[in-house]
Amino acid sequence: MGRIYNFAAGPAVLPEQVLKKAAAEMLDYKGSGMSVMEMSHRSKVYEEIIQNAESLLRKLMDIPDNYSVLFLQGGASTQFAMVPMNLLTGSGKADYINTGSWSKKAISEAKLFGVPRVIASSEDKNFSYIPKEFTISEDADYVHITTNNTIEGTRFTSIPETGRIPLVADMSSNILSEKTNVSAYGLIYAGAQKNLGPSGVTIVIIRKDLIGKHSEKVPTMLRYSTHAEADSLYNTPPCYSIYIAGLVLQWLDDIGGVDAIEAINKDKASLLYDYLGNTDFFKSPVNTADRSLMNVPFVSPSEELDARFVREAEKAGFSSLKGHRSVGGMRASIYNAMPVEGVKALVTFMKKFESANRKV
């Protein structure tokens, strides 16, 4: 069986060039006589791998020198707790904008360590839009947003102005998909398994003045200072995941960086949204102005047709189009590594399905 089009929300599609290079280096990484899976994280060879990954990420995102880049474990879900554990050290209160399932989980974790205040929410309309009206509390230790909502298919198209209060962002599903002004944030975190690589590594980009604010009760492994001081090598990191992330970052740099991939991503999203906008068979539940470039949910006229679409799509070589269990319908995740040809093929399939199942 040949390669299929993988529309999974994560772990997600990886660039074919990256997979081929990893396969070629599996048994012998650059003459070391061993796989990256086998080598010590304290070795000079691996030190170059992790340093190269950080250097590429800094280049691609134009990360200023006053920010640390950390390669951690535990996914974004662990960051839901690490952020308040490390940053709720002033008033003990933080402002959260609730835009979906992952925001709700972050808010729930923050309640264990302080007082998260929901200053805006789109839950009243099933998270189908991004709230625009809110007031940031003067005593907030930070403001938290989820820049792209993987399940609901919305994204922030403009970033809240928070002044002196640090802005914290979960960018798990849209990091590196479009240009980001890192200086506008105090802390950015992202699970790698969407745009950066395989599951297992989590990226944290944190302004250095925010490091070390934790109380002495915070466990050593859950302190940002622990990992910043040890250059992400305090303990054994997810070595192979970081290696693959480095290959993905090199691939992105080779094709022209974030500017180039943003243009490609907008073209891919337009192909799908233009079709959805010109049919009354499939519908997008998302407010047009807030649509994600990465995750596109849609529904057919009935749940029965939704199930049929997913089954037939799978047989036709389109994998993982079933929507999240909390919202149903379908969802196409079109991350950086999804080729334009994959989206074109999906739209063609959707048109054929519509023609075969439309009631006259």
N, C-alpha and C positions, 0 to 999 in steps of 0.2 A: 504493500500500500504506500502511495506517495504522501507527501506532506499535505495536510488539510489546512483550512483556514480556521484558526483557533481564536474565538471571540470571548474566551474566558476572562472573568474579572480579576483573577489572580489566584494562584500563579498564572502568569499570562504568557503570551507569545514572546519569543526571543528572536533577535535577528538571526537569520540562517547563517550568515557569515561568522557570527560569534559561536554558534554551535559547531560549525565545521572546524574553526580554529581550536576550540576546546577539545574536540575529538582528536585532532592531530597532535595536541600536546598532552593528551591524557597519560600516556606511559612515560614520557620523558619531556619535562618542561625545560626548554632551552638548554639542553645538554646537561641538566642536573642529574639525569639518571633516575629520576623519580617523578611521580605525579604530584601536583600541587596538593592533592588530597592527603599525601603522605608526609610532606615536609614540615619541619618544625616552624612554628610561627616566630621563633627567635632567630631563625637563620637569616643570613644576608640576602639569600635569594628571595625569601618571602618578604623581607623588609622592603625590598624594591617593589614588589607587587602591591603592597598596601600603600606605599608612598606614591606610586604612580597613579593609583586609583584616586587618592586624595587630590593630587596635583591636577588631574583631568577634571574632577568635579569642580575644583576651584576655578579652573579656566572656563569651563562651560557655563557656570552660573555667575562668574565674575564675583566670587566671594571675597570680601575685604579681609585684610590681614588681622583685623580685630575680632574675627570670628574663628572659633575652633570647629573642625569637622571631626565627628566621631562615627565609628563603625561599631554598632552595638547589636545585641541580640534581643529577642523578645517581641519583635514586631511593634506596630503602632499601639497595640493594646497595652503593652508595658509602658509606653510613653504617656498613656492616659493617666497613669499613676506617678511616673517619674517627674512629669512637669509640675504638678502641685507639690510633690514631696520636696522639690528643689527650689521652687519659685514662690510658694505661698509662705513667705517669711516676713512680710511687712504687716499688713492689716489682716492677713489670713483670708482675704476675699479676692475673688477673681470674676471677671465678666465673661460669659460664654454666649455665643450666638448659635442657636440650635437650628441646624439645617438638615438633620437626618439621623439615621441610625447610629452612625459613628460618633456624631456630636453627643448624642444621648448617652452613649457608653462613656465618653470622656467626662461628661458632667457627673455621671454616677460615681466614677472613680474619684473625682475631685472632692466629692462629699465626704470621703473618708479622711481627708486631711485639712479641710477648711470649708469655706462657704462659697460655692460657685453660684453666681447670680445670672439667671438667663435674662439678658437685656433685650433679646429679640428672638422670635421663633417663627418658622413657617409650618409648624405642625398643624395649624388650623386648616391648611389646604393640602394635607398629605405630603408636605415638604416639596411641593412642586414649584417653588420659587425661592429666591434669596431675599430676606428682609432688607429693606433699605433705610428704615427709620428706627433709630435707637440712640440712646444716650449713654456714653461711657462714664462709669463711676469714677470720681476723682481719687478714691482711695483704693482702686483695684491694683492688685499686685501684677496682674497681666490681663490681657484680653485674648480669648481663644476662638479661632475659627477653623473650619474644615474647608479648605479652598475648593475642593471638588468632591462631590458626594457620589460615590461609586454606585450606590444602590438606587438612589433617586434620580440621578442624571442631571444634577444642577452644578453650577460653579460660580464663584465670585468673579465677576468681570472687572470689578474695581475693589481695591483693598481699603478697609476702614482706616481713617486717620486716627491714631491713638496718642499722638503727642509724646509725652515723656513716658507713658505707660507701655511696657513691652508688648508687642503683638506676637502671639504664639500661633503657629499654623500647622495643622496636619495636612501635608501635601502628598500623602501616600499614593493617590491615584492620578496626580497631574504634575508631579515634579518633572522638570526638564521637558515638558510638553509645549511650553511657551515661556517667553522671557519673564524673569522674576527679578525684582529689585530687592536683593537680599537685605540691604540696609534698612528697608522698611520694617523688618522683623527683628524681634529679639531672639526668637528660636523657631526653627523649622524642623519638623521631623517627618520621616517617610519610610514606610516599609518598602523594600526594594522590588517586591514581586509584581510590579505593574510596569514600570518604565526603566528600572535600573538593573534588573537581574533576577535571579531565582529567589525563592523564599529563604530566610535564614539570617539576613543582615538588615539592619535598620540604620538609616542615615539620620544623624542629628547635626544640625548647623546652629551653633549657639554663640551669641555675642559674649565675649570673654568676661565682661563686667558682671554677667549674670551667673557665672560659675562660682561655686563655693558659698552660696547663700543658704545652703541646707542646714538643718539642725543636726546636732550630734546623734540624734536618734535614727537618722536615715541610714539604712544598711550600706555598707561600703560599696557593694556592687550597684547600688541604685543612686549613687552620687555622680553627677556629671564631672565633678572635679577628679574623681578616681580615674576616669577614662581619658580625660583631657591631659592629665599629668603623665599618663603612661602611653600617650599616642595610640590609644585604642588597643593596646597590647597588655593591659593589666592581667588579664587571664587569656586563655586560648580563644581567639575570636572565631567567627564563622569563616574560616580561611578560604574554602573553595567558593563560597558565595561572594566574597569580596573580590576574588580573582575574576569570576565571571562578570561582576559589576564593572570591573576595570576594563574588560573587553567590550562591554556594552558602551561604556563611556568613550572608548577609543573609536568604536563604530560611529557613534554620534558625532564626534569631533571630525572624523574623516568625511562625513557627508555634508559638513558645513555648519555643525553646531546647532544651538537652540534656534537661531534665526531660521535656518533651513527647515528644521523639523516642525517648527510652528507653522510655517507656510504649508507644508505637507499635511499637517494635522487639520488645518482649516479647510483644505481642499477635500480631505476625506470626510470630515463632518458635513460639509456642504452637500456632498453627493447623497448622503443618507437623509439629511434634513430636507433637502429640496424635494426628494421623492415623497417623504412623509407629508410635506406641505401641499403636495399636488394629488393626493389620494384621499378618499373618504373611507377607505377600507382599513388601513392601518392608521393609528393615531398615536401621537406623542403626548404624554400627560404633563409635560414640563412647560412652564412659562417660556415663551420664545426668547426673551431677552437674557434668560439665565441658563440656557442649555449648555451642557458639558461638551467639550471637544473629545472627551475620552470615553464616556459611557452614555449610550443612547438607548433608553427604555422605550418600548412601544407595545401596543396591544392590537389585536384583531377584533372583529365584531363579537366574538364569544370566547369563553374559556375553552370550549371544545376545539375551536379553530386554533387557538393558541397552542394547545397540546399537539394538534396535528402538524402545525407549522414546525414546531421544535423537532418532532420525529422525522419529518421529511427533510428538514434542513440537515439533520445529522447524517442521514443516508446520502445526501448530496455533497457531503464534505465540509459542512459548516458546523463546527463544534461549539458547544457551551452557550447556546443562545437563549436558554431558559432564564427567565427573570428571577431575581432573588425571591426566596420564599415569602418574604414579608410584603412584596408588592405584586408578585405574579407577572403575567404577560411575558414579554421577551426583553432581552437587553443585549446589545452589541457593544462590547468593549473594544475600542479601536485605538489601542495604545501606540506609542511610537513605532514599535516593530511591526505593526500590522501594515502590510503594503497596500497602496492605493488599489491594486488589482483585486485584493480581497474584498474591499468595500464595493467596488464595481460589480464583482461577481455576486455579492449578497443582494444588492439592489436588483440585479437581473433576476435572481431567484425569487425575491419578494414579488416582483411584477408577475412572474409566471404563476406563483401561488395565488395571488389576487385574482388573476384571470380564471384560474381553474376553480376557485371557491366563491367567487362573487355570485350572489343571488340576483337573477335578472328581475 
